[in-house]
Amino acid sequence: MSPVVRVSCRVLAVLLLAGSCIADSVAGVYRWVDENGRVHFGDRPPVSEAKEVEIREQTPASTVAPRGADVPVDRRKRQQRMLDVYREEREAKKQAKAKAAAEKQERATRCAYARDRLKSYEGAVIYEPRPDGSRRFLSDSEREREVARVRQAVKRWCD
């Protein structure tokens, strides 16, 4: 081999080694959603058909070992980061589920109240209590407005 080819091979080898170190320096925990809507995590970028890519955390270049030298400490750190991301995702889902359940319960309670009120208003005389204990009966037009208002409440909370 000629000296130029030897130098070119060495330069190429150095560039490839530097490129692999740079690629490893941005290694983090990746999160993506596939075409079926399933969430995946990994320490490598996702396949090309993934919908969404999010890099969670980047590793400083000084702590990354050269490619192929899988140091147990670095591996444990990557695994711990991935487990932390999984835990955060589970917590977020758990909170969203609890919030949805609370909203569903609130809607059910308000729906039951509105339906009960509508049932008691239909076909009955409606009145307002006065401070002295007497009652003021609603006129027909006031009664219709009140029944319409309660029907709107039923529609809002029950549908």
C-alpha positions in Angstrom: 0.0 0.0 0.0 1.2 3.5 -0.8 1.8 6.0 2.1 -1.1 8.1 0.9 -3.5 5.2 1.2 -2.2 4.3 4.6 -2.7 7.9 5.8 -6.2 8.0 4.3 -7.1 4.7 6.1 -5.8 6.1 9.4 -7.7 9.4 8.9 -10.9 7.4 8.0 -10.5 5.2 11.1 -10.0 8.3 13.3 -13.1 9.9 11.8 -15.2 6.8 12.2 -14.1 6.5 15.9 -14.8 10.1 16.5 -18.2 9.8 14.8 -19.1 6.8 17.0 -18.2 8.7 20.1 -20.3 11.7 19.1 -23.2 9.4 18.3 -22.9 7.8 21.7 -22.6 11.2 23.4 -26.2 12.1 22.4 -27.5 8.7 23.5 -30.4 9.1 25.9 -33.8 7.5 26.5 -36.0 7.7 23.5 -39.8 7.5 23.6 -41.9 7.0 20.5 -45.4 5.9 19.5 -45.8 3.3 16.7 -48.4 3.1 14.0 -50.8 1.2 16.4 -50.6 4.0 19.0 -48.4 2.0 21.4 -45.7 3.8 23.4 -42.2 2.4 23.3 -39.0 3.3 25.1 -35.4 2.5 24.2 -31.8 3.7 24.3 -31.7 3.8 20.5 -33.7 5.9 18.1 -36.9 4.3 16.9 -37.6 2.7 13.5 -38.6 4.9 10.6 -42.3 4.1 10.7 -42.7 5.6 14.2 -45.1 8.6 14.6 -43.5 10.6 17.4 -39.9 10.8 18.7 -38.9 12.5 21.9 -35.4 12.5 23.4 -35.9 12.5 27.2 -32.3 13.1 28.4 -28.9 13.4 26.9 -25.7 11.9 28.4 -22.6 14.2 28.6 -19.9 13.2 26.2 -17.3 12.9 29.0 -19.2 10.0 30.7 -19.7 7.9 27.5 -17.4 5.0 26.9 -16.2 4.2 23.4 -18.5 2.2 21.2 -18.3 -1.5 22.0 -17.0 -1.0 25.5 -20.2 -1.5 27.6 -19.1 -0.4 31.0 -21.4 -1.8 33.7 -21.8 1.5 35.5 -22.8 3.3 32.3 -25.2 0.5 31.5 -26.8 0.7 34.9 -27.2 4.5 34.6 -28.9 4.1 31.2 -31.2 1.4 32.7 -32.0 3.6 35.7 -32.8 6.5 33.4 -35.1 4.3 31.3 -36.8 3.0 34.5 -37.3 6.5 35.7 -38.9 7.4 32.4 -41.2 4.4 32.6 -42.1 5.3 36.2 -42.9 8.9 35.2 -45.1 7.6 32.3 -46.9 5.2 34.6 -47.5 8.0 37.2 -48.8 10.4 34.5 -51.2 7.6 33.2 -52.3 6.9 36.8 -53.1 10.6 37.5 -54.9 11.0 34.2 -57.0 7.9 35.0 -57.8 9.2 38.5 -58.8 12.6 37.1 -61.1 11.0 34.4 -62.7 8.8 37.1 -63.3 11.9 39.3 -64.8 13.8 36.4 -67.1 10.8 35.5 -68.3 10.6 39.1 -69.0 14.3 39.2 -71.0 14.1 36.0 -73.0 11.2 37.3 -73.8 13.0 40.5 -74.9 16.2 38.7 -76.9 14.1 36.2 -78.8 12.3 38.9 -79.5 15.6 40.7 -80.8 17.3 37.5 -83.0 14.3 36.5 -84.4 14.1 40.0 -85.2 17.8 40.0 -86.8 17.6 36.5 -88.9 14.6 37.6 -90.2 16.6 40.6 -90.9 19.7 38.5 -92.9 18.0 35.7 -96.6 18.2 36.5 -96.1 19.9 39.8 -96.6 23.3 41.2 -93.3 25.1 41.7 -92.7 27.6 44.5 -90.0 29.6 46.1 -89.7 29.8 49.9 -89.8 33.3 51.4 -87.7 34.4 54.4 -90.9 34.5 56.6 -91.7 30.9 55.8 -94.4 31.5 53.3 -94.2 30.4 49.7 -94.4 32.3 46.4 -95.8 30.2 43.7 -94.3 30.6 40.2 -96.5 31.8 37.3 -97.0 29.5 34.3 -94.3 31.4 32.3 -91.8 31.3 35.2 -92.5 27.6 35.7 -91.9 26.9 32.0 -88.6 28.8 32.2 -87.5 26.9 35.3 -88.4 23.5 33.7 -86.5 24.5 30.5 -83.5 25.4 32.7 -83.5 22.1 34.4 -83.9 20.2 31.1 -80.8 22.1 29.9 -79.0 20.9 33.0 -80.1 17.3 32.3 -78.9 17.6 28.7 -75.5 19.1 29.8 -74.7 16.5 32.5 -76.4 13.4 31.2 -75.5 13.3 27.5 
